[in-house]
Amino acid sequence: MNEKQNGKQKEALVKELYEKYPYPARKNITKEGAIYFARWAADSFDSDATYWKGKEVLELGCGTGELDCGLALSGARVIAVDFSSSSIKNAKALAKRLGADGKVTFLCKNILELNGDEFGKKFDAVIALGSLHHTIDAKKGFEIACANLKNEGIIVIGLYNKYARFRHRLKRFLLWSFCGADIEKRILFGEKHFGKNIKAGKAWLADKYGQVHESYHSVSEIKEWFKENGIEFVSSKPKLKIARIGEIKWLLKKKGAFFVMTGIKSATKYLFTAD
Ligand SMILES: C[S@@+](CC[C@H](N)C(=O)[O-])C[C@H]1O[C@@H](n2cnc3c(N)ncnc32)[C@H](O)[C@@H]1O
């Protein structure tokens, strides 16, 4: 097994990891804590948590559901999808504990097996934070996200950056060299040699070091995806002026290894580019 292993095997290992270590599995999260994530997501397009009131939202790769509960508590109706059944179980329990369960539906599904008519409706916002780069085809995942978006709807995607995650990519080279695809070995090796954020717990270590598959993307590449799918670029987080130079600055300043890009589905542009 190596970094280039075939898709289905990789996908099975990604699923195994999150079945065993649901992520982020934040302990003792409160309503205010969950709403913080909803505010953080809205901030990626320079808005605030009030934006979500009355909105229909789809989250792809929801993990343990903290953001979805925050969106629901901010007034959105949410459908959240993840293929880890243990994450979905935790997410449902969290929604019940926070009193958000009436407004959020958690579904155990593979993002790449969804289609644009999956839910019988389109959404005001589709969010995929930290999930598409763990699928075996991030671009296809993005196209599925766009297919579920209403015209004038907002898309928010968070991905690993090709340049700014360079330091971590070096660590992954060592993980592959010494531990191969053995999830437990990778976690122990990562904890021993690189792990600093021990307080964040095992789920964090598993996500960071146990993970066998992640893809990397640049701002220019995502802008290209946006164009191809009729999405107008709105904002990036962190902000940057010039792609590539800005991303190398992110690397030097140790930020942007995980970056968020936001766009709006433009009805006119979509029609214009259709043929
Ligand atoms: C790093 S976690 C991110 C969780 C959450 N969005 C967050 O930001 O904390 C990635 C999640 O994507 C899910 N995932 C990865 N590939 C998937 C796929 N093909 N279909 C559905 N979920 C997937 C994993 O199960 C995991 O819960």
Ligand as a Chemical Component Dictionary entry (heavy atoms), coordinates in Angstrom:
data_LIG
# 
_chem_comp.id                   LIG 
_chem_comp.type                 NON-POLYMER 
_chem_comp.pdbx_formal_charge   0 
_chem_comp.three_letter_code    LIG 
# 
loop_
_chem_comp_atom.comp_id 
_chem_comp_atom.atom_id 
_chem_comp_atom.alt_atom_id 
_chem_comp_atom.type_symbol 
_chem_comp_atom.charge 
_chem_comp_atom.model_Cartn_x 
_chem_comp_atom.model_Cartn_y 
_chem_comp_atom.model_Cartn_z 
_chem_comp_atom.pdbx_ordinal 
LIG C1  C1  C 0  -11.865 15.879 8.600  1  
LIG S1  S1  S 1  -13.505 15.360 8.783  2  
LIG C2  C2  C 0  -14.360 16.905 8.678  3  
LIG C3  C3  C 0  -15.613 16.933 9.509  4  
LIG C4  C4  C 0  -16.298 18.296 9.595  5  
LIG N1  N1  N 0  -16.762 18.754 8.303  6  
LIG C5  C5  C 0  -15.377 19.316 10.214 7  
LIG O1  O1  O 0  -15.016 20.283 9.524  8  
LIG O2  O2  O -1 -15.026 19.185 11.372 9  
LIG C6  C6  C 0  -13.880 14.630 7.209  10 
LIG C7  C7  C 0  -15.239 13.954 7.169  11 
LIG O3  O3  O 0  -15.562 13.638 5.816  12 
LIG C8  C8  C 0  -16.161 12.371 5.794  13 
LIG N2  N2  N 0  -15.971 11.791 4.442  14 
LIG C9  C9  C 0  -14.804 11.573 3.782  15 
LIG N3  N3  N 0  -15.049 11.024 2.579  16 
LIG C10 C10 C 0  -16.386 10.896 2.485  17 
LIG C11 C11 C 0  -17.255 10.405 1.466  18 
LIG N4  N4  N 0  -16.791 9.920  0.320  19 
LIG N5  N5  N 0  -18.600 10.429 1.698  20 
LIG C12 C12 C 0  -19.101 10.907 2.866  21 
LIG N6  N6  N 0  -18.320 11.388 3.862  22 
LIG C13 C13 C 0  -16.986 11.384 3.665  23 
LIG C14 C14 C 0  -15.456 11.585 6.880  24 
LIG O4  O4  O 0  -16.200 10.471 7.319  25 
LIG C15 C15 C 0  -15.270 12.648 7.950  26 
LIG O5  O5  O 0  -16.315 12.656 8.878  27 
# 
loop_
_chem_comp_bond.comp_id 
_chem_comp_bond.atom_id_1 
_chem_comp_bond.atom_id_2 
_chem_comp_bond.value_order 
_chem_comp_bond.pdbx_ordinal 
LIG C1  S1  SING 1  
LIG S1  C2  SING 2  
LIG S1  C6  SING 3  
LIG C2  C3  SING 4  
LIG C3  C4  SING 5  
LIG C4  N1  SING 6  
LIG C4  C5  SING 7  
LIG C5  O1  DOUB 8  
LIG C5  O2  SING 9  
LIG C6  C7  SING 10 
LIG C7  O3  SING 11 
LIG C7  C15 SING 12 
LIG O3  C8  SING 13 
LIG C8  N2  SING 14 
LIG C8  C14 SING 15 
LIG N2  C9  SING 16 
LIG N2  C13 SING 17 
LIG C9  N3  DOUB 18 
LIG N3  C10 SING 19 
LIG C10 C11 SING 20 
LIG C10 C13 DOUB 21 
LIG C11 N4  SING 22 
LIG C11 N5  DOUB 23 
LIG N5  C12 SING 24 
LIG C12 N6  DOUB 25 
LIG N6  C13 SING 26 
LIG C14 O4  SING 27 
LIG C14 C15 SING 28 
LIG C15 O5  SING 29 
# 
